[in-house]
Amino acid sequence: MGLKGSNPALGRQKILVAVPIYSASTAPYTSRVGEPKLNTSKNLDNQKFKVRCHAGHSDHHELASDSVLLQIEQRIRREGKEEMWVSLQVKCDEKEDGSLAVQVVLCNPDWDEPLRIASIQSNPKNPGAAEPILRCDLNQKEL
């Protein structure tokens, strides 16, 4: 069966602290207890990933971090009950060789495993890295 919140296979680590995430507005948004702690960086040279979010009538949110786990949930009806389901995950992190990777994963309650649909890699610290600048792997892979 698919995901129902967190997935150890994707490396989700729970830390029980509230972490401020600042939006373009003057009021900070604080993540829920149990969300992974983000290591934000204000120095542009050290930013590995940047996320911008526009969610309907909500404020615009923006942050930069060494790693990101974005989960999008949507309401489903299963076994006669409504629930929120993580249908899409985007995981961004730095690999051991210094390359940066973005993994896009779909989750469906009817599937046995989540399905990675894209992997996008770059190697900004290696001036001799082979072209192309972004390597895209669109082969599907069960996780």
N, CA and C atoms as a LAMMPS dump frame, in Angstrom:
ITEM: TIMESTEP
0
ITEM: NUMBER OF ATOMS
429
ITEM: BOX BOUNDS ff ff ff
-5.0000000000000000e+02 5.0000000000000000e+02
-5.0000000000000000e+02 5.0000000000000000e+02
-5.0000000000000000e+02 5.0000000000000000e+02
ITEM: ATOMS id mol type element x y z
1 1 1 N 0.843 -1.171 0
2 1 2 C 0 0 0
3 1 3 C 0.883 1.227 0
4 2 1 N 0.426 2.353 -0.509
5 2 2 C 1.199 3.59 -0.65
6 2 3 C 1.456 4.277 0.671
7 3 1 N 1.777 5.549 0.597
8 3 2 C 2.121 6.331 1.782
9 3 3 C 0.893 6.834 2.507
10 4 1 N 1.023 7.032 3.769
11 4 2 C -0.045 7.641 4.548
12 4 3 C 0.567 8.613 5.54
13 5 1 N 1.406 9.483 5.057
14 5 2 C 2.032 10.463 5.935
15 5 3 C 3.516 10.512 5.702
16 6 1 N 4.281 9.64 6.311
17 6 2 C 5.722 9.645 6.104
18 6 3 C 6.142 8.317 5.505
19 7 1 N 7.339 8.323 4.889
20 7 2 C 7.846 7.127 4.242
21 7 3 C 9.327 6.99 4.561
22 8 1 N 9.718 6.011 5.379
23 8 2 C 11.13 5.829 5.714
24 8 3 C 11.987 5.585 4.483
25 9 1 N 11.431 5.011 3.421
26 9 2 C 12.198 4.733 2.219
27 9 3 C 12.656 6.015 1.544
28 10 1 N 11.949 7.114 1.74
29 10 2 C 12.344 8.384 1.146
30 10 3 C 13.206 9.187 2.102
31 11 1 N 13.583 8.632 3.225
32 11 2 C 14.498 9.275 4.139
33 11 3 C 13.869 10.345 5.004
34 12 1 N 12.588 10.318 5.187
35 12 2 C 11.926 11.326 6.014
36 12 3 C 12.33 11.109 7.46
37 13 1 N 12.812 12.16 8.062
38 13 2 C 13.263 12.099 9.44
39 13 3 C 12.374 13.009 10.266
40 14 1 N 11.756 12.486 11.315
41 14 2 C 10.888 13.294 12.16
42 14 3 C 11.684 13.91 13.288
43 15 1 N 11.525 15.218 13.432
44 15 2 C 12.116 15.958 14.528
45 15 3 C 10.976 16.725 15.165
46 16 1 N 10.763 16.538 16.446
47 16 2 C 9.606 17.127 17.099
48 16 3 C 9.9 18.533 17.61
49 17 1 N 10.006 19.462 16.653
50 17 2 C 10.18 20.876 16.985
51 17 3 C 9.363 21.689 15.995
52 18 1 N 8.99 22.892 16.389
53 18 2 C 8.321 23.808 15.462
54 18 3 C 9.393 24.658 14.812
55 19 1 N 9.346 24.784 13.488
56 19 2 C 10.363 25.499 12.742
57 19 3 C 9.71 26.672 12.018
58 20 1 N 10.2 27.908 12.233
59 20 2 C 9.606 29.021 11.499
60 20 3 C 10.001 28.984 10.035
61 21 1 N 9.031 29.17 9.172
62 21 2 C 9.251 29.296 7.735
63 21 3 C 8.704 30.657 7.375
64 22 1 N 9.521 31.524 6.826
65 22 2 C 9.104 32.895 6.6
66 22 3 C 8.514 33.057 5.217
67 23 1 N 7.426 33.789 5.139
68 23 2 C 6.769 34.053 3.873
69 23 3 C 7.087 35.476 3.442
70 24 1 N 6.612 35.849 2.252
71 24 2 C 6.828 37.197 1.75
72 24 3 C 6.073 38.218 2.601
73 25 1 N 5.055 37.767 3.313
74 25 2 C 4.344 38.668 4.214
75 25 3 C 5.183 38.863 5.468
76 26 1 N 4.751 39.745 6.35
77 26 2 C 5.514 40.016 7.566
78 26 3 C 5.262 38.973 8.648
79 27 1 N 4.236 38.162 8.518
80 27 2 C 3.918 37.171 9.547
81 27 3 C 4.58 35.839 9.214
82 28 1 N 5.321 35.24 10.172
83 28 2 C 5.941 33.938 9.888
84 28 3 C 4.89 32.835 9.893
85 29 1 N 5.121 31.832 9.07
86 29 2 C 4.308 30.622 9.074
87 29 3 C 5.117 29.577 9.823
88 30 1 N 4.526 28.898 10.772
89 30 2 C 5.233 27.881 11.54
90 30 3 C 4.697 26.516 11.15
91 31 1 N 5.616 25.599 10.804
92 31 2 C 5.201 24.26 10.41
93 31 3 C 4.658 23.509 11.611
94 32 1 N 3.933 22.441 11.33
95 32 2 C 3.363 21.625 12.395
96 32 3 C 4.446 20.871 13.142
97 33 1 N 4.172 20.551 14.388
98 33 2 C 5.093 19.737 15.175
99 33 3 C 5.247 18.398 14.482
100 34 1 N 6.468 17.914 14.401
101 34 2 C 6.725 16.636 13.748
102 34 3 C 7.219 16.785 12.323
103 35 1 N 7.194 18.006 11.758
104 35 2 C 7.71 18.217 10.415
105 35 3 C 9.232 18.248 10.476
106 36 1 N 9.925 17.854 9.396
107 36 2 C 11.379 17.877 9.413
108 36 3 C 11.912 19.3 9.54
109 37 1 N 13.005 19.466 10.258
110 37 2 C 13.612 20.778 10.445
111 37 3 C 14.339 21.172 9.163
112 38 1 N 14.116 22.398 8.709
113 38 2 C 14.768 22.893 7.513
114 38 3 C 15.999 23.69 7.894
115 39 1 N 17.08 23.48 7.176
116 39 2 C 18.294 24.249 7.383
117 39 3 C 18.289 25.374 6.362
118 40 1 N 17.734 26.533 6.715
119 40 2 C 17.613 27.622 5.76
120 40 3 C 18.898 28.419 5.687
121 41 1 N 19.145 28.979 4.526
122 41 2 C 20.364 29.738 4.293
123 41 3 C 20.018 31.073 3.661
124 42 1 N 20.516 32.166 4.25
125 42 2 C 20.282 33.486 3.689
126 42 3 C 21.391 33.878 2.718
127 43 1 N 22.524 33.181 2.744
128 43 2 C 23.635 33.462 1.86
129 43 3 C 23.353 32.836 0.495
130 44 1 N 23.224 33.662 -0.553
131 44 2 C 22.858 33.166 -1.882
132 44 3 C 23.869 32.161 -2.427
133 45 1 N 25.155 32.31 -2.093
134 45 2 C 26.168 31.389 -2.605
135 45 3 C 26.024 29.994 -2.017
136 46 1 N 25.409 29.876 -0.853
137 46 2 C 25.273 28.574 -0.197
138 46 3 C 23.928 27.912 -0.455
139 47 1 N 23.018 28.59 -1.141
140 47 2 C 21.695 28.01 -1.38
141 47 3 C 21.813 26.837 -2.346
142 48 1 N 21.24 25.717 -1.948
143 48 2 C 21.22 24.551 -2.821
144 48 3 C 19.873 24.412 -3.514
145 49 1 N 18.798 24.73 -2.785
146 49 2 C 17.454 24.641 -3.34
147 49 3 C 16.653 25.85 -2.879
148 50 1 N 15.708 26.267 -3.692
149 50 2 C 14.819 27.358 -3.329
150 50 3 C 13.401 26.938 -3.7
151 51 1 N 12.454 27.211 -2.818
152 51 2 C 11.058 26.839 -3.035
153 51 3 C 10.203 28.09 -2.971
154 52 1 N 9.309 28.231 -3.932
155 52 2 C 8.302 29.291 -3.914
156 52 3 C 6.948 28.618 -3.979
157 53 1 N 6.022 29.097 -3.173
158 53 2 C 4.699 28.477 -3.122
159 53 3 C 3.622 29.545 -3.201
160 54 1 N 2.703 29.364 -4.115
161 54 2 C 1.518 30.199 -4.223
162 54 3 C 0.335 29.238 -4.083
163 55 1 N -0.386 29.346 -2.999
164 55 2 C -1.47 28.393 -2.727
165 55 3 C -2.797 29.133 -2.616
166 56 1 N -3.485 29.285 -3.741
167 56 2 C -4.799 29.924 -3.741
168 56 3 C -4.765 31.309 -3.127
169 57 1 N -5.623 31.533 -2.143
170 57 2 C -5.721 32.841 -1.497
171 57 3 C -4.763 32.979 -0.325
172 58 1 N -3.896 32.001 -0.125
173 58 2 C -2.912 32.044 0.945
174 58 3 C -1.786 32.998 0.558
175 59 1 N -0.973 33.362 1.535
176 59 2 C 0.192 34.19 1.257
177 59 3 C 1.182 33.429 0.397
178 60 1 N 2.069 34.186 -0.224
179 60 2 C 3.187 33.631 -0.98
180 60 3 C 4.267 33.22 0.02
181 61 1 N 4.818 32.026 -0.141
182 61 2 C 5.862 31.531 0.754
183 61 3 C 7.121 31.264 -0.065
184 62 1 N 8.273 31.58 0.512
185 62 2 C 9.536 31.357 -0.171
186 62 3 C 10.595 30.991 0.861
187 63 1 N 11.42 29.997 0.55
188 63 2 C 12.514 29.635 1.442
189 63 3 C 13.632 29.006 0.633
190 64 1 N 14.827 29.067 1.192
191 64 2 C 15.989 28.42 0.601
192 64 3 C 16.55 27.47 1.644
193 65 1 N 17.051 26.324 1.195
194 65 2 C 17.49 25.317 2.143
195 65 3 C 18.481 24.356 1.493
196 66 1 N 19.194 23.616 2.34
197 66 2 C 20.092 22.573 1.854
198 66 3 C 19.328 21.355 1.368
199 67 1 N 18.104 21.16 1.871
200 67 2 C 17.274 20.03 1.446
201 67 3 C 15.809 20.429 1.594
202 68 1 N 14.957 19.755 0.825
203 68 2 C 13.523 20.064 0.838
204 68 3 C 12.754 18.761 0.699
205 69 1 N 11.68 18.631 1.438
206 69 2 C 10.702 17.575 1.206
207 69 3 C 9.353 18.266 1.12
208 70 1 N 8.779 18.305 -0.063
209 70 2 C 7.487 18.917 -0.307
210 70 3 C 6.478 17.801 -0.528
211 71 1 N 5.41 17.823 0.236
212 71 2 C 4.347 16.827 0.073
213 71 3 C 3.049 17.555 -0.228
214 72 1 N 2.346 17.092 -1.24
215 72 2 C 1.043 17.65 -1.574
216 72 3 C 0.011 16.579 -1.263
217 73 1 N -0.937 16.945 -0.405
218 73 2 C -2.018 16.031 -0.035
219 73 3 C -3.296 16.487 -0.71
220 74 1 N -4.147 15.548 -1.008
221 74 2 C -5.472 15.882 -1.526
222 74 3 C -6.498 14.981 -0.866
223 75 1 N -7.704 15.501 -0.779
224 75 2 C -8.786 14.76 -0.135
225 75 3 C -9.259 13.646 -1.056
226 76 1 N -9.38 12.447 -0.483
227 76 2 C -9.902 11.294 -1.215
228 76 3 C -11.01 10.647 -0.381
229 77 1 N -11.774 9.788 -1.003
230 77 2 C -12.75 8.966 -0.286
231 77 3 C -12.306 7.529 -0.454
232 78 1 N -12.072 6.863 0.682
233 78 2 C -11.629 5.471 0.666
234 78 3 C -12.395 4.724 1.727
235 79 1 N -12.962 3.59 1.338
236 79 2 C -13.743 2.748 2.248
237 79 3 C -14.834 3.555 2.944
238 80 1 N -15.452 4.465 2.172
239 80 2 C -16.583 5.245 2.677
240 80 3 C -16.206 6.428 3.55
241 81 1 N -14.912 6.688 3.727
242 81 2 C -14.474 7.79 4.576
243 81 3 C -13.588 8.75 3.794
244 82 1 N -13.725 10.056 4.118
245 82 2 C -12.835 11.047 3.539
246 82 3 C -11.538 11.092 4.337
247 83 1 N -10.424 11.268 3.623
248 83 2 C -9.133 11.428 4.283
249 83 3 C -8.217 12.219 3.366
250 84 1 N -7.148 12.742 3.943
251 84 2 C -6.138 13.432 3.159
252 84 3 C -5.066 12.413 2.787
253 85 1 N -4.646 12.441 1.521
254 85 2 C -3.68 11.483 1.014
255 85 3 C -2.502 12.231 0.383
256 86 1 N -1.272 11.838 0.713
257 86 2 C -0.089 12.41 0.079
258 86 3 C -0.017 11.821 -1.327
259 87 1 N -0.354 12.636 -2.339
260 87 2 C -0.37 12.129 -3.705
261 87 3 C 0.899 12.47 -4.47
262 88 1 N 1.626 13.498 -4.021
263 88 2 C 2.846 13.905 -4.712
264 88 3 C 3.902 14.311 -3.698
265 89 1 N 5.122 13.854 -3.92
266 89 2 C 6.261 14.262 -3.091
267 89 3 C 7.375 14.742 -4.006
268 90 1 N 8.027 15.802 -3.584
269 90 2 C 9.228 16.275 -4.26
270 90 3 C 10.316 16.331 -3.201
271 91 1 N 11.365 15.545 -3.396
272 91 2 C 12.458 15.481 -2.428
273 91 3 C 13.719 16.02 -3.09
274 92 1 N 14.338 17.006 -2.438
275 92 2 C 15.546 17.632 -2.962
276 92 3 C 16.652 17.482 -1.933
277 93 1 N 17.8 16.972 -2.365
278 93 2 C 18.915 16.857 -1.429
279 93 3 C 20.235 16.766 -2.172
280 94 1 N 21.313 16.874 -1.392
281 94 2 C 22.656 16.774 -1.933
282 94 3 C 23.139 15.339 -1.742
283 95 1 N 23.712 14.772 -2.788
284 95 2 C 24.238 13.408 -2.74
285 95 3 C 25.669 13.42 -2.205
286 96 1 N 26.202 12.233 -1.881
287 96 2 C 27.545 12.11 -1.309
288 96 3 C 28.628 12.702 -2.211
289 97 1 N 28.417 12.656 -3.541
290 97 2 C 29.423 13.184 -4.472
291 97 3 C 29.307 14.691 -4.678
292 98 1 N 28.375 15.352 -3.967
293 98 2 C 28.201 16.793 -4.076
294 98 3 C 27.174 17.21 -5.114
295 99 1 N 26.654 16.265 -5.888
296 99 2 C 25.627 16.611 -6.868
297 99 3 C 24.303 16.867 -6.144
298 100 1 N 23.441 17.644 -6.782
299 100 2 C 22.123 17.953 -6.232
300 100 3 C 21.079 17.163 -6.997
301 101 1 N 20.092 16.643 -6.278
302 101 2 C 19.081 15.794 -6.911
303 101 3 C 17.683 16.214 -6.481
304 102 1 N 16.768 16.179 -7.445
305 102 2 C 15.348 16.408 -7.206
306 102 3 C 14.622 15.144 -7.655
307 103 1 N 13.88 14.517 -6.745
308 103 2 C 13.11 13.308 -7.045
309 103 3 C 11.631 13.662 -6.998
310 104 1 N 10.865 13.262 -8.008
311 104 2 C 9.429 13.496 -8.044
312 104 3 C 8.74 12.14 -7.916
313 105 1 N 7.888 12.007 -6.886
314 105 2 C 7.288 10.714 -6.554
315 105 3 C 5.77 10.846 -6.484
316 106 1 N 5.063 9.923 -7.139
317 106 2 C 3.602 9.834 -7.064
318 106 3 C 3.216 8.744 -6.088
319 107 1 N 2.146 8.967 -5.338
320 107 2 C 1.641 7.981 -4.383
321 107 3 C 0.149 7.797 -4.619
322 108 1 N -0.283 6.57 -4.644
323 108 2 C -1.687 6.266 -4.902
324 108 3 C -2.105 5.157 -3.931
325 109 1 N -3.241 5.302 -3.256
326 109 2 C -3.653 4.272 -2.302
327 109 3 C -3.911 2.913 -2.956
328 110 1 N -4.103 2.881 -4.273
329 110 2 C -4.331 1.623 -4.98
330 110 3 C -3.037 0.922 -5.375
331 111 1 N -1.882 1.587 -5.196
332 111 2 C -0.596 1.008 -5.575
333 111 3 C 0.087 0.403 -4.365
334 112 1 N 0.902 -0.64 -4.606
335 112 2 C 1.668 -1.263 -3.527
336 112 3 C 2.82 -0.372 -3.064
337 113 1 N 3.432 0.381 -3.976
338 113 2 C 4.599 1.207 -3.662
339 113 3 C 4.46 2.569 -4.328
340 114 1 N 5.097 3.59 -3.765
341 114 2 C 5.173 4.885 -4.453
342 114 3 C 5.955 4.717 -5.757
343 115 1 N 5.747 5.632 -6.701
344 115 2 C 6.382 5.539 -8.01
345 115 3 C 7.153 6.821 -8.291
346 116 1 N 8.496 6.68 -8.414
347 116 2 C 9.305 7.839 -8.8
348 116 3 C 9.115 8.045 -10.291
349 117 1 N 8.694 9.242 -10.693
350 117 2 C 8.452 9.507 -12.113
351 117 3 C 9.532 10.376 -12.73
352 118 1 N 10.348 11.024 -11.901
353 118 2 C 11.419 11.852 -12.446
354 118 3 C 12.536 12.006 -11.431
355 119 1 N 13.741 12.101 -11.959
356 119 2 C 14.92 12.408 -11.162
357 119 3 C 15.721 13.429 -11.967
358 120 1 N 16.014 14.563 -11.343
359 120 2 C 16.72 15.65 -12.029
360 120 3 C 17.969 15.955 -11.211
361 121 1 N 19.145 15.9 -11.856
362 121 2 C 20.394 16.101 -11.142
363 121 3 C 21.223 17.209 -11.773
364 122 1 N 21.989 17.879 -10.908
365 122 2 C 22.966 18.869 -11.358
366 122 3 C 24.218 18.709 -10.508
367 123 1 N 25.317 19.276 -10.998
368 123 2 C 26.57 19.216 -10.251
369 123 3 C 27.236 20.592 -10.309
370 124 1 N 26.668 21.568 -9.56
371 124 2 C 27.143 22.949 -9.683
372 124 3 C 28.552 23.187 -9.153
373 125 1 N 29.058 22.364 -8.268
374 125 2 C 30.381 22.558 -7.672
375 125 3 C 31.505 21.96 -8.517
376 126 1 N 31.166 21.193 -9.557
377 126 2 C 32.172 20.533 -10.382
378 126 3 C 32.279 21.262 -11.724
379 127 1 N 33.316 22.109 -11.899
380 127 2 C 33.432 22.86 -13.152
381 127 3 C 33.687 21.955 -14.359
382 128 1 N 34.184 20.757 -14.137
383 128 2 C 34.449 19.835 -15.234
384 128 3 C 33.311 18.856 -15.48
385 129 1 N 32.154 19.093 -14.848
386 129 2 C 31.016 18.177 -15.01
387 129 3 C 30.574 18.14 -16.469
388 130 1 N 30.222 16.952 -16.913
389 130 2 C 29.793 16.769 -18.3
390 130 3 C 28.447 17.435 -18.546
391 131 1 N 28.227 17.838 -19.784
392 131 2 C 26.939 18.391 -20.186
393 131 3 C 25.946 17.244 -20.25
394 132 1 N 24.681 17.429 -20.158
395 132 2 C 23.999 18.705 -19.998
396 132 3 C 24.077 19.208 -18.559
397 133 1 N 23.726 20.457 -18.376
398 133 2 C 23.78 21.085 -17.057
399 133 3 C 22.8 20.412 -16.103
400 134 1 N 21.59 20.09 -16.584
401 134 2 C 20.601 19.326 -15.81
402 134 3 C 20.424 17.975 -16.484
403 135 1 N 20.596 16.91 -15.726
404 135 2 C 20.371 15.563 -16.243
405 135 3 C 19.003 15.096 -15.77
406 136 1 N 18.153 14.721 -16.702
407 136 2 C 16.784 14.319 -16.372
408 136 3 C 16.594 12.841 -16.675
409 137 1 N 16.157 12.098 -15.668
410 137 2 C 15.832 10.684 -15.822
411 137 3 C 14.327 10.57 -15.635
412 138 1 N 13.613 10.271 -16.701
413 138 2 C 12.165 10.162 -16.648
414 138 3 C 11.692 8.716 -16.618
415 139 1 N 12.62 7.776 -16.363
416 139 2 C 12.226 6.373 -16.216
417 139 3 C 11.519 6.191 -14.886
418 140 1 N 10.386 5.51 -14.941
419 140 2 C 9.624 5.267 -13.715
420 140 3 C 10.296 4.175 -12.897
421 141 1 N 10.245 4.346 -11.563
422 141 2 C 10.89 3.382 -10.674
423 141 3 C 10.074 3.251 -9.402
424 142 1 N 9.676 2.011 -9.05
425 142 2 C 8.985 1.79 -7.781
426 142 3 C 9.983 1.966 -6.656
427 143 1 N 9.541 2.588 -5.571
428 143 2 C 10.421 2.814 -4.42
429 143 3 C 10.117 1.844 -3.305
